[in-house]
Amino acid sequence: MNAPIEASQMRLVALPRLAAAGRWRVEAMRTLSEPCFLWFTKGQGRITVAGVTRGYTAHNAIYIPPGVMHGFEVGPQVFGTAVFFGRDTKVILPDQPQHLRIREVHAQQEVNVILDMIQREMDSDTAAHDRATGHYLGLLGVWLERQSVRAAPETTPPDAARRLVNRFTQLMEREFRAGLGVGEMAALLGVTPTHLTRRCRETCGRSAIDLLQDRRIFEALRLLSETDTPVGRIGQSLGFNSPAYFTRAFQNMTGVSPTAFRRSL
């Protein structure tokens, strides 16, 4: 089975290709250990970042820092590019997520040229192509910083619901392997499960249990597709009390058993 790509490696991937490996790879809620930049050139859909769901269209730039939970739709008409900077990137990037709607044609052309040059240098075997790639990545960081000022990032004041759901997603990322349920997580956050679920539905249209199960099953899908870890051990590592419970939860969300999913790859 193929080994997973190390997050320390910088990658540039077309969005249709990213989704072609399984829509769960982009739609399921997850966090990354590296910064990610999404540039949409065609189509529309919805993206959830840190528990807040918004629509995106062509010429939207979205930056997601490491450790921020997110997931987004990639339909057949969606085109664009995802840049994964790598865990050890030296590029200066924002601390907070950014959702920018780039309306100036010059700015749209500028980021397209930068991305084209990154890809060209990555594909090249000429001298110093790796250094050139790093410099173009730095230019992408500069472009993002400038557009964050010019384009007025699409941010909403962090009201109580958004603050709570953001705290929930952060807690969930730390504890989703521990087998904690929504009730236990709500208690750690100082609220009731009902209140937490209501706030999740307000900000992203999904319940707290849906977000938690989505995160756990995404990790199961990733481990099944990228490692040779036995199915039973995967379920145990994600906090499922028994192999039967893991299989049932996995099948409810994917329509197939963990073993059948692995065989289908």
N, C-alpha and C positions, 0 to 999 in steps of 0.2 A: 504494500500500500504506500502511496506517495507520502513523503514526509511533509509537514506543514512548512510554509514559508516563514522564516524567522521575521519577527516584527522589527528586528534591528535593520532589515534591508529596506531601502527606499523602493517603492513600486509606483508605477503609473498604469492604471487599468481603465479601459473603456467600460462605462456603466453597463451596457448590454452584456459584455463578457462577464462582468462581476455577477450579474443576475443569472447568467446561463448555467452557472454551476449549481443552481438551486435558488429559488426566490427567497428561501429561508435565510440565505447568506446576507441579504440586505434588509429584509422585512422584519425578521425577528429582533427583539430588543437585545442589545449587547453593548459592551464597552470595548474599547481598544486600548492597548498599552502604548499607543503612538498617536501623534496628531494626524488628522485626516482632513482633506480639502475636497469638496465636491463642486464641480462646475457643470451645470445643466445647460445644454445648448438647444434642446428640443423636447417637447412634451411637457406633461404636468403630472403632479401627484401630491402626496402628503408625506411629510417627514416629522417624526417625533424626536425631539432632542431635550433631554433632562426633564421628561414628563410633560412637555408642551408640544402640541401638534399644530403645524401650520401647513398651508399649501405652498408648493413651489411651482415655478414655470420656467420657460427658457430664460437664459441669462440671469439665473440666480446662482450666487456663490454662497456656499455654506461651509463654515469651518467648525470642526468638532475637536476640542482638546482631548488629550488622553484621559481615560477614566470617566468620560461623560456618556451616559446611556443614551442610545439612539437606535432608530430603525426607520427605513423609508421605502416607499413603493417605487418599483421600477417596472412600468408597463411596457408593452411592445413598441410604443411610440416615443419612449424616453431615450435620449442620447446625451452623452456627456462624458466627463472624465473624473475619475477618483484618483487623488494623489495621497499615498500613504508615505509619510515623511521618514518613518523608521523611528525606533525607540530612542536612538542616540543622536537624533538630529541636532545640528548646531544652528539651524535656522531660527531666527527670532520670530515668534508667533504669538498671537493673543492668548491671554489667560482664560478668556470666557468664550463660549460659543458665539458665532456670528452668522446671521442670515441676511445677506445683502442682495438687493434687487438692482442689478446693474443696468441702468437705462442709457448711459452715454455710449454711443457706438465706438468711440475711440477706446474707452476702457474695455469694452467687450473684445475688440480686436487685439488689444494689448495682452490680455490674459491668454487669448488663443495662441498668439505668437510665442509667449513664454512657455506654454505647455508643449507646443510643437518643438521648440528648441530643446526642452528637457528630453523629450522622446528621441529626438535626433541624436543627441549626445549619448544617451543610454544605449542606442543601437550602434554607435560608432566604435571603431577600434583604433581611431587615430590617437596620437599622443595627447595626454592630459584630458581625455574626454571625461574622466571621472571628476576632475576638478571643475571642468566646465559645467557638468551636471549640477554640482554643488552650488556654483555661482548662480545658475539660472533658478535653482530652488530658492536661493536668497532673494532674487528678484521677485519671485512669487510671494515671498513673505512681505516684501516692501509693497507690492501691489495690494495685497490684502490689508495692510496697515493703512495705506492711503485711502482705499475705498471705504474702509470702516469709518473714516472721517467724512468723506465726501458724500457717500450714499446714504448716510443715516441708517445704521443697522436696524433691522426690524426686530426690535425688542419691546416687550411689554413690561410695564412696571411689575416687579415681583410681588404680587399680592399674596395673601395668606395661603390660597389654594396652591399657587405655583411654588411657593417656598416649601410647603409641606410635601408636595409630590417630588420636588427636587431632593429633599432630604430622604424621602422614601427610596428613590432610585439609587442614591448613594449608599444607603444602608443595605439595600437589596444586593448591590454589587459586591459589598464586603461579605455578606452572609448567605448568599443564595445556595452555597454548598452545604450549609450547616443543618438543613432540614427545618428551618424555622418557617412557621406558617404566617399568614397575614395577621392573625390575631397577636402573635408574639411580636412581630415587627411593629404593629400599631402601638402595642404597649411600650416598646422601647422609644417610640416617637412621642408618647404621651397623649395619644388620641385613641378613640374607639375604632374597631375595624370598619364599622358602618360609615363613620366620618371619613376615614381614609379612602374607602372605596368611592364615596360620593365625590371627593376632591379629585381622585384620579379620573373619574368619568367626566368631570367638568373640564379638565385641562387637556386630556388626550383621548377621551371617548372610550376608554377601556377600564375595566375594574382592576383593583389591586391584585387579585388572584390571577387574573389574565396576564398582567405584566410579570408577575413572579414566575408563573409556569412557562411563559414565553422565554424568559431568560434561562431557566433551567433546561428546557428542551433545546434551545439554541446551542447551549454548551454540549448537550448530549449529541446533537447532530454533528457538531464540529469534531468531537472526539471520535465518533463512529467513522467519520469520513477521513480524518487526518491521522489517526493513530491505530494501532493494533490492540489497544486495551480491551480486554474481554468485556462483553456487554454487562455482565453482572457487576463487575468492578466499576464501570462507568456509573451505573445507577447508584451504587453505594457511595461513590465519591460526590454525588450531587445531592445527597441527603435523603434519597428514597429508602423507605424502611425495609422494602423487600423487592426482589426481582419482579414479582408479579405486579406490584404497585407501579414500578418504573415502566414496565411494558404497557400496562393499561394507560398510564398518563401519556406516554409517548405515542401510543396508537390513537388516542383521542385527539391529539393535536396534528398528527401527520397522516393518519389513515393507514399506516403500516407499522409492523413491529420493529423494534431496533435491529433485530437480526435480518429481517427482510430489507430494511433500508440499507444496511451495510452490503448485503449481497447485490443490491441493485446498482451500486456505484460502478 
